[in-house]
Amino acid sequence: MSIKIYGDPGSGSLRRVSAAAAAMGIDLERVNIDLFNGDSHTPEFLELNPHGLSPVMVDGDFVLYESAAINLYLADKAGSDLAGRTTRERFEILQWMFWSGEQWRIYATLTFDEVLGKRLMNQPVDETIVRLAANKIRSAAAVLDAHLAKHDYIVADRLTLADFDIAGPFSQNERTKIPLNEFPHLVAWQQRLLENVPSWAATKREVDARIDGALEAFGVKL
């Protein structure tokens, strides 16, 4: 039985799972969820994730949401070293994945909701929220940039799940204008992923096509 993954092709969170799974050689059965059409709030989907968010993984009778948890599950199932080769590596990877959720992606997502989500719903953007999120992102990016000045990848100087987790905000930064391009080592690391990890480049094309198409369909110009 194949592992199903439910998500919208424009989702940076789905991208993290799709790209990591491909890097681990795991085939996923994609079930497209149109977030702009309300598919994630149907009774059927809310049975899978009561938060109405994607992606959601279904492996037999096991349902799991949250991208980081899904990636750790897939790595364990595949015996992949993307989750760490040693106990120390594993905990360093977990440290950065937790850091990403607490200090990083939350503010990129907040910016997306404010800058793009509200425009798609024809609502006014709250610039106070946008500035607050940008300041939080700058603070975290400064720490990450200093780390990447000494390392090619987040942990162990090789690709791990930490890279996929932290790279998520680059899925929308050119549209939301979050201040990632102010940090040269961060930009160089992202370019390294695009050049060296085929699945990260492929999922970028998928996200771009989906979001740019949605903006055009809704008549939103950034």
DRENDO-1510 file (C-alpha; in Angstrom, 1 decimal, always signed):
<recs>
REC; n; res; u; v; w
REC; 1; MET; +0.0; +0.0; +0.0 .
REC; 2; SER; +1.4; +3.4; -1.0 .
REC; 3; ILE; +1.9; +6.3; +1.4 .
REC; 4; LYS; -0.5; +9.1; +0.6 .
REC; 5; ILE; +0.3; +12.7; +1.1 .
REC; 6; TYR; -2.4; +15.3; +1.0 .
REC; 7; GLY; -1.5; +18.9; +0.1 .
REC; 8; ASP; -1.7; +21.9; -2.2 .
REC; 9; PRO; +1.1; +22.1; -4.8 .
REC; 10; GLY; +1.7; +25.7; -3.8 .
REC; 11; SER; +2.4; +24.8; -0.1 .
REC; 12; GLY; +6.0; +25.3; +1.1 .
REC; 13; SER; +5.2; +22.7; +3.8 .
REC; 14; LEU; +4.2; +20.2; +1.3 .
REC; 15; ARG; +7.3; +21.1; -0.6 .
REC; 16; ARG; +9.5; +20.2; +2.4 .
REC; 17; VAL; +7.9; +16.7; +2.5 .
REC; 18; SER; +7.9; +16.1; -1.3 .
REC; 19; ALA; +11.5; +17.2; -1.7 .
REC; 20; ALA; +12.8; +15.2; +1.3 .
REC; 21; ALA; +10.8; +12.1; +0.3 .
REC; 22; ALA; +12.3; +12.2; -3.2 .
REC; 23; ALA; +15.8; +12.7; -1.8 .
REC; 24; MET; +15.2; +9.5; +0.3 .
REC; 25; GLY; +13.9; +7.6; -2.7 .
REC; 26; ILE; +10.4; +7.3; -1.2 .
REC; 27; ASP; +7.4; +7.3; -3.6 .
REC; 28; LEU; +4.4; +9.2; -2.3 .
REC; 29; GLU; +0.9; +9.1; -3.7 .
REC; 30; ARG; -0.1; +12.7; -4.0 .
REC; 31; VAL; -3.7; +13.8; -3.3 .
REC; 32; ASN; -4.1; +17.4; -4.3 .
REC; 33; ILE; -5.9; +19.7; -1.9 .
REC; 34; ASP; -6.9; +23.1; -3.3 .
REC; 35; LEU; -6.5; +25.4; -0.3 .
REC; 36; PHE; -7.9; +28.3; -2.3 .
REC; 37; ASN; -11.1; +26.3; -2.8 .
REC; 38; GLY; -11.6; +25.4; +0.8 .
REC; 39; ASP; -10.7; +21.7; +0.3 .
REC; 40; SER; -8.8; +21.6; +3.6 .
REC; 41; HIS; -12.0; +22.5; +5.6 .
REC; 42; THR; -14.3; +19.8; +4.3 .
REC; 43; PRO; -15.6; +17.3; +6.9 .
REC; 44; GLU; -13.6; +14.5; +5.2 .
REC; 45; PHE; -10.3; +16.5; +5.4 .
REC; 46; LEU; -11.0; +17.7; +9.0 .
REC; 47; GLU; -11.2; +14.0; +10.0 .
REC; 48; LEU; -7.5; +13.8; +8.9 .
REC; 49; ASN; -6.4; +17.1; +10.4 .
REC; 50; PRO; -8.8; +19.0; +12.6 .
REC; 51; HIS; -6.7; +22.2; +12.1 .
REC; 52; GLY; -7.6; +22.2; +8.4 .
REC; 53; LEU; -4.0; +22.4; +7.4 .
REC; 54; SER; -1.8; +20.4; +5.0 .
REC; 55; PRO; +0.1; +18.4; +4.3 .
REC; 56; VAL; -1.3; +15.2; +5.9 .
REC; 57; MET; +0.3; +11.8; +5.5 .
REC; 58; VAL; -1.7; +8.6; +5.5 .
REC; 59; ASP; +0.2; +5.3; +5.7 .
REC; 60; GLY; -2.3; +2.5; +6.0 .
REC; 61; ASP; -4.3; +3.3; +9.1 .
REC; 62; PHE; -1.7; +5.8; +10.4 .
REC; 63; VAL; -2.5; +9.5; +9.9 .
REC; 64; LEU; +0.2; +12.1; +10.6 .
REC; 65; TYR; +0.3; +15.8; +10.1 .
REC; 66; GLU; +3.0; +18.5; +10.6 .
REC; 67; SER; +5.7; +18.4; +7.9 .
REC; 68; ALA; +8.7; +17.9; +10.3 .
REC; 69; ALA; +7.0; +14.9; +12.0 .
REC; 70; ILE; +6.2; +13.4; +8.6 .
REC; 71; ASN; +9.8; +13.8; +7.4 .
REC; 72; LEU; +11.1; +12.1; +10.5 .
REC; 73; TYR; +8.6; +9.3; +10.1 .
REC; 74; LEU; +9.6; +8.8; +6.5 .
REC; 75; ALA; +13.3; +8.8; +7.3 .
REC; 76; ASP; +12.7; +6.2; +10.0 .
REC; 77; LYS; +10.7; +4.1; +7.7 .
REC; 78; ALA; +13.3; +4.3; +4.9 .
REC; 79; GLY; +16.3; +4.0; +7.3 .
REC; 80; SER; +17.6; +7.3; +5.8 .
REC; 81; ASP; +20.6; +9.1; +7.2 .
REC; 82; LEU; +18.9; +12.4; +6.5 .
REC; 83; ALA; +17.7; +12.1; +10.1 .
REC; 84; GLY; +21.2; +11.6; +11.3 .
REC; 85; ARG; +24.0; +9.0; +11.3 .
REC; 86; THR; +24.8; +9.2; +14.9 .
REC; 87; THR; +22.9; +10.1; +18.1 .
REC; 88; ARG; +24.7; +13.5; +18.2 .
REC; 89; GLU; +23.8; +14.3; +14.6 .
REC; 90; ARG; +20.2; +13.3; +15.2 .
REC; 91; PHE; +19.8; +15.6; +18.1 .
REC; 92; GLU; +21.5; +18.5; +16.2 .
REC; 93; ILE; +19.1; +17.9; +13.4 .
REC; 94; LEU; +16.2; +18.0; +15.8 .
REC; 95; GLN; +17.5; +21.1; +17.5 .
REC; 96; TRP; +17.5; +23.0; +14.2 .
REC; 97; MET; +14.1; +21.6; +13.2 .
REC; 98; PHE; +12.6; +22.7; +16.5 .
REC; 99; TRP; +14.4; +26.1; +16.0 .
REC; 100; SER; +12.8; +26.4; +12.6 .
REC; 101; GLY; +9.4; +26.0; +14.0 .
REC; 102; GLU; +9.9; +28.3; +16.9 .
REC; 103; GLN; +12.1; +31.1; +15.5 .
REC; 104; TRP; +11.8; +30.9; +11.8 .
REC; 105; ARG; +9.0; +29.5; +9.7 .
REC; 106; ILE; +6.2; +30.8; +11.9 .
REC; 107; TYR; +7.0; +34.4; +10.9 .
REC; 108; ALA; +7.4; +33.5; +7.2 .
REC; 109; THR; +4.0; +31.9; +7.3 .
REC; 110; LEU; +2.5; +34.9; +9.1 .
REC; 111; THR; +3.9; +37.2; +6.4 .
REC; 112; PHE; +2.5; +34.9; +3.6 .
REC; 113; ASP; -0.9; +35.0; +5.3 .
REC; 114; GLU; -0.8; +38.8; +5.6 .
REC; 115; VAL; +0.8; +39.8; +2.3 .
REC; 116; LEU; -0.7; +37.2; -0.1 .
REC; 117; GLY; -3.5; +35.5; +1.8 .
REC; 118; LYS; -5.3; +38.7; +2.6 .
REC; 119; ARG; -4.9; +40.1; -0.9 .
REC; 120; LEU; -6.3; +36.9; -2.4 .
REC; 121; MET; -9.3; +37.4; -0.1 .
REC; 122; ASN; -9.5; +41.2; -0.9 .
REC; 123; GLN; -8.7; +42.2; +2.6 .
REC; 124; PRO; -6.4; +45.0; +3.8 .
REC; 125; VAL; -2.8; +44.2; +4.8 .
REC; 126; ASP; -1.8; +45.0; +8.3 .
REC; 127; GLU; +1.7; +46.5; +7.9 .
REC; 128; THR; +2.3; +46.4; +11.6 .
REC; 129; ILE; +2.2; +42.6; +11.5 .
REC; 130; VAL; +4.4; +42.6; +8.4 .
REC; 131; ARG; +7.1; +44.7; +10.1 .
REC; 132; LEU; +6.9; +42.7; +13.3 .
REC; 133; ALA; +7.4; +39.4; +11.3 .
REC; 134; ALA; +10.3; +41.0; +9.3 .
REC; 135; ASN; +12.1; +42.0; +12.4 .
REC; 136; LYS; +11.7; +38.5; +13.9 .
REC; 137; ILE; +13.0; +36.9; +10.7 .
REC; 138; ARG; +16.0; +39.3; +10.6 .
REC; 139; SER; +16.9; +38.3; +14.2 .
REC; 140; ALA; +16.7; +34.6; +13.4 .
REC; 141; ALA; +18.4; +35.0; +10.0 .
REC; 142; ALA; +21.4; +36.7; +11.6 .
REC; 143; VAL; +22.0; +33.6; +13.7 .
REC; 144; LEU; +21.5; +31.3; +10.8 .
REC; 145; ASP; +23.8; +33.4; +8.5 .
REC; 146; ALA; +26.6; +33.3; +11.1 .
REC; 147; HIS; +26.2; +29.5; +11.3 .
REC; 148; LEU; +26.2; +29.1; +7.5 .
REC; 149; ALA; +29.4; +31.3; +7.2 .
REC; 150; LYS; +31.2; +28.2; +8.6 .
REC; 151; HIS; +29.1; +25.4; +7.2 .
REC; 152; ASP; +27.8; +24.4; +3.7 .
REC; 153; TYR; +24.8; +22.7; +5.2 .
REC; 154; ILE; +22.9; +23.1; +8.5 .
REC; 155; VAL; +24.2; +19.9; +10.2 .
REC; 156; ALA; +27.3; +17.7; +9.5 .
REC; 157; ASP; +28.2; +19.6; +6.4 .
REC; 158; ARG; +25.9; +17.4; +4.3 .
REC; 159; LEU; +22.2; +17.4; +3.4 .
REC; 160; THR; +19.8; +16.5; +6.3 .
REC; 161; LEU; +16.2; +17.0; +7.2 .
REC; 162; ALA; +17.3; +20.3; +8.9 .
REC; 163; ASP; +18.0; +21.8; +5.5 .
REC; 164; PHE; +14.6; +21.0; +4.1 .
REC; 165; ASP; +12.9; +22.3; +7.2 .
REC; 166; ILE; +14.7; +25.6; +7.3 .
REC; 167; ALA; +14.6; +26.2; +3.6 .
REC; 168; GLY; +10.8; +26.3; +3.5 .
REC; 169; PRO; +10.5; +30.1; +3.7 .
REC; 170; PHE; +12.5; +30.5; +0.5 .
REC; 171; SER; +9.4; +29.0; -1.3 .
REC; 172; GLN; +7.7; +32.4; -1.1 .
REC; 173; ASN; +10.3; +35.0; -0.2 .
REC; 174; GLU; +10.4; +36.7; -3.6 .
REC; 175; ARG; +6.7; +37.2; -3.4 .
REC; 176; THR; +6.3; +38.2; +0.3 .
REC; 177; LYS; +9.6; +40.2; +0.4 .
REC; 178; ILE; +10.7; +38.7; +3.7 .
REC; 179; PRO; +14.3; +39.9; +4.2 .
REC; 180; LEU; +16.2; +36.7; +3.4 .
REC; 181; ASN; +18.2; +38.3; +0.6 .
REC; 182; GLU; +19.9; +40.6; +3.1 .
REC; 183; PHE; +22.0; +37.6; +4.4 .
REC; 184; PRO; +24.7; +36.4; +1.9 .
REC; 185; HIS; +25.5; +33.1; +3.5 .
REC; 186; LEU; +21.8; +32.2; +3.7 .
REC; 187; VAL; +21.4; +33.1; +0.0 .
REC; 188; ALA; +24.4; +31.0; -1.0 .
REC; 189; TRP; +23.1; +28.0; +1.0 .
REC; 190; GLN; +19.8; +28.2; -0.7 .
REC; 191; GLN; +21.5; +28.3; -4.1 .
REC; 192; ARG; +23.6; +25.3; -3.1 .
REC; 193; LEU; +20.4; +23.4; -2.4 .
REC; 194; LEU; +18.9; +24.3; -5.7 .
REC; 195; GLU; +22.0; +23.2; -7.6 .
REC; 196; ASN; +22.8; +20.1; -5.6 .
REC; 197; VAL; +19.4; +18.7; -4.6 .
REC; 198; PRO; +17.2; +18.0; -7.7 .
REC; 199; SER; +14.0; +17.5; -5.7 .
REC; 200; TRP; +14.4; +21.0; -4.2 .
REC; 201; ALA; +14.7; +22.6; -7.6 .
REC; 202; ALA; +11.8; +20.6; -9.0 .
REC; 203; THR; +9.5; +21.5; -6.1 .
REC; 204; LYS; +10.4; +25.1; -6.5 .
REC; 205; ARG; +9.1; +25.0; -10.1 .
REC; 206; GLU; +5.9; +23.4; -8.8 .
REC; 207; VAL; +5.3; +26.0; -6.1 .
REC; 208; ASP; +6.1; +28.8; -8.5 .
REC; 209; ALA; +3.6; +27.6; -11.1 .
REC; 210; ARG; +0.9; +27.1; -8.6 .
REC; 211; ILE; +1.2; +30.4; -6.7 .
REC; 212; ASP; +1.8; +32.5; -9.7 .
REC; 213; GLY; -1.2; +30.9; -11.4 .
REC; 214; ALA; -3.4; +31.6; -8.4 .
REC; 215; LEU; -2.3; +35.2; -8.2 .
REC; 216; GLU; -3.1; +35.7; -11.9 .
REC; 217; ALA; -6.4; +33.9; -11.5 .
REC; 218; PHE; -7.4; +36.2; -8.6 .
REC; 219; GLY; -6.0; +39.3; -10.4 .
REC; 220; VAL; -3.5; +40.0; -7.7 .
REC; 221; LYS; -0.4; +42.0; -8.6 .
REC; 222; LEU; +2.5; +42.2; -6.1 .
</recs>
